[in-house]
Amino acid sequence: MAALDLRAELDSLVLQLLGDLEELEGKRTVLNARVEEGWLSLAKARYAMGAKSVGPLQYASHMEPQVCLHASEAQEGLQKFKVVRAGVHAPEEVGPREAGLRRRKGPTKTPEPESSEAPQDPLNWFGILVPHSLRQAQASFRDGVLEAKKRKCFLERVIQCVVSPAAEQEAEDESCLEDWAAAVPAETSAKAI
Amino acid sequence: MAGRGKLIAVIGDEDTVTGFLLGGIGELNKNRHPNFLVVEKDTTINEIEDTFRSLGSLPGRVVEANPNQRDPPLWDEIDSRQFLNRDDIGIILINQYIAEMVRHALDAHQQSIPAVLEIPSKEHPYDAAKDSILRRARGMFTAEDLR
């Protein structure tokens, strides 16, 4: 009876695995499409700005992530991930605002220049006025990041499906092996007598 | 770090890394430890493997020239660069052709976090037959693919 229950559970896990694999394949297709759109837009931007104008030479010396993953425990021990994007930039005030404050109220504690809550937009690495194709590339890769997160959730379920049935089968095999190993000496001693 | 959430790391060619950094996943902190690696023509397989290994918290198998000679600051530097050793990375995006170079390291990574997602590159389209996870899933039904 226990064996039948185990087989039924394995069957349901296999069906779940196949369903998750199908969803994973769909998400993968979308992710690949977004990434390919991004490459095309990057190529257009490179054509407009110059071959060396879009590349690692333009990376900032200090980067803060605009996208983070927040994990929470979901059902069946799975991790649930949520993509959190950094806050929207507050419009920068241009002008000697701090100097004015200082004149009115005397020396005040100047705010730290790196304490801004919203990280810098990576588009600014490539200049002030960037071509539209570069913005399109950024949008494509941002969508790609979201798809990667969705794909990751399915991937985790697939991994759990792949690992847990194999582990259960191994445990069942080991218990059968132990029973057989315990039975063999008893038979041997019985035959010797 | 725990309150901020986990990062998305990327190991890929120039366009892939530039694109995802444009998407806002890049981090380069004051200690100069990035969560990305641009793989170029002169990037060695050891460097890729070294950067990738710690992301999955594999036991220390860092490739070194002289295992008897440990330089603590250098080891700290290597450990910090290795993605699998960092507990603040949730997903690793890697071009599939680069994943093929370090396939043994990927196959040894059994944990779900950080998850390794293989993505295509411009010159190498995605091949589901080479994906580690899908191969393992297929291995449940085909003995020759089972590892």
HADDOCK unambig.tbl for C-alpha pairs under 7 A between the chains (distance, minus, plus):
assign (segid A and resid 32 and name CA) (segid B and resid 119 and name CA) 6.80 0.50 0.50
assign (segid A and resid 32 and name CA) (segid B and resid 120 and name CA) 6.89 0.50 0.50
assign (segid A and resid 38 and name CA) (segid B and resid 19 and name CA) 6.70 0.50 0.50
assign (segid A and resid 39 and name CA) (segid B and resid 15 and name CA) 6.70 0.50 0.50
assign (segid A and resid 55 and name CA) (segid B and resid 14 and name CA) 6.73 0.50 0.50
assign (segid A and resid 55 and name CA) (segid B and resid 18 and name CA) 6.28 0.50 0.50
assign (segid A and resid 56 and name CA) (segid B and resid 18 and name CA) 6.92 0.50 0.50
assign (segid A and resid 61 and name CA) (segid B and resid 28 and name CA) 6.99 0.50 0.50
assign (segid A and resid 62 and name CA) (segid B and resid 28 and name CA) 5.23 0.50 0.50
assign (segid A and resid 62 and name CA) (segid B and resid 29 and name CA) 6.03 0.50 0.50
assign (segid A and resid 63 and name CA) (segid B and resid 26 and name CA) 6.16 0.50 0.50
assign (segid A and resid 63 and name CA) (segid B and resid 27 and name CA) 4.75 0.50 0.50
assign (segid A and resid 63 and name CA) (segid B and resid 28 and name CA) 4.71 0.50 0.50
assign (segid A and resid 63 and name CA) (segid B and resid 29 and name CA) 6.53 0.50 0.50
assign (segid A and resid 64 and name CA) (segid B and resid 26 and name CA) 6.45 0.50 0.50
assign (segid A and resid 64 and name CA) (segid B and resid 27 and name CA) 4.88 0.50 0.50
assign (segid A and resid 64 and name CA) (segid B and resid 28 and name CA) 6.67 0.50 0.50
assign (segid A and resid 65 and name CA) (segid B and resid 24 and name CA) 5.53 0.50 0.50
assign (segid A and resid 65 and name CA) (segid B and resid 25 and name CA) 4.85 0.50 0.50
assign (segid A and resid 65 and name CA) (segid B and resid 26 and name CA) 5.16 0.50 0.50
assign (segid A and resid 65 and name CA) (segid B and resid 27 and name CA) 5.27 0.50 0.50
assign (segid A and resid 66 and name CA) (segid B and resid 24 and name CA) 4.71 0.50 0.50
assign (segid A and resid 66 and name CA) (segid B and resid 25 and name CA) 5.98 0.50 0.50
assign (segid A and resid 67 and name CA) (segid B and resid 24 and name CA) 5.85 0.50 0.50
assign (segid A and resid 67 and name CA) (segid B and resid 25 and name CA) 5.44 0.50 0.50
assign (segid A and resid 68 and name CA) (segid B and resid 5 and name CA) 5.42 0.50 0.50
assign (segid A and resid 68 and name CA) (segid B and resid 6 and name CA) 5.49 0.50 0.50
assign (segid A and resid 68 and name CA) (segid B and resid 7 and name CA) 5.31 0.50 0.50
assign (segid A and resid 69 and name CA) (segid B and resid 5 and name CA) 5.20 0.50 0.50
assign (segid A and resid 69 and name CA) (segid B and resid 6 and name CA) 4.79 0.50 0.50
assign (segid A and resid 69 and name CA) (segid B and resid 7 and name CA) 6.22 0.50 0.50
assign (segid A and resid 69 and name CA) (segid B and resid 90 and name CA) 6.93 0.50 0.50
assign (segid A and resid 70 and name CA) (segid B and resid 5 and name CA) 4.83 0.50 0.50
assign (segid A and resid 70 and name CA) (segid B and resid 6 and name CA) 6.31 0.50 0.50
assign (segid A and resid 122 and name CA) (segid B and resid 22 and name CA) 5.29 0.50 0.50
assign (segid A and resid 122 and name CA) (segid B and resid 24 and name CA) 6.63 0.50 0.50
assign (segid A and resid 123 and name CA) (segid B and resid 22 and name CA) 6.54 0.50 0.50
assign (segid A and resid 137 and name CA) (segid B and resid 19 and name CA) 6.86 0.50 0.50
assign (segid A and resid 138 and name CA) (segid B and resid 19 and name CA) 6.67 0.50 0.50
assign (segid A and resid 138 and name CA) (segid B and resid 22 and name CA) 5.27 0.50 0.50
assign (segid A and resid 138 and name CA) (segid B and resid 23 and name CA) 5.27 0.50 0.50
assign (segid A and resid 141 and name CA) (segid B and resid 19 and name CA) 5.97 0.50 0.50
assign (segid A and resid 141 and name CA) (segid B and resid 20 and name CA) 5.66 0.50 0.50
assign (segid A and resid 141 and name CA) (segid B and resid 23 and name CA) 5.18 0.50 0.50
assign (segid A and resid 142 and name CA) (segid B and resid 23 and name CA) 4.53 0.50 0.50
assign (segid A and resid 152 and name CA) (segid B and resid 115 and name CA) 6.56 0.50 0.50
assign (segid A and resid 156 and name CA) (segid B and resid 112 and name CA) 5.79 0.50 0.50
assign (segid A and resid 159 and name CA) (segid B and resid 112 and name CA) 6.93 0.50 0.50
assign (segid A and resid 162 and name CA) (segid B and resid 137 and name CA) 5.91 0.50 0.50
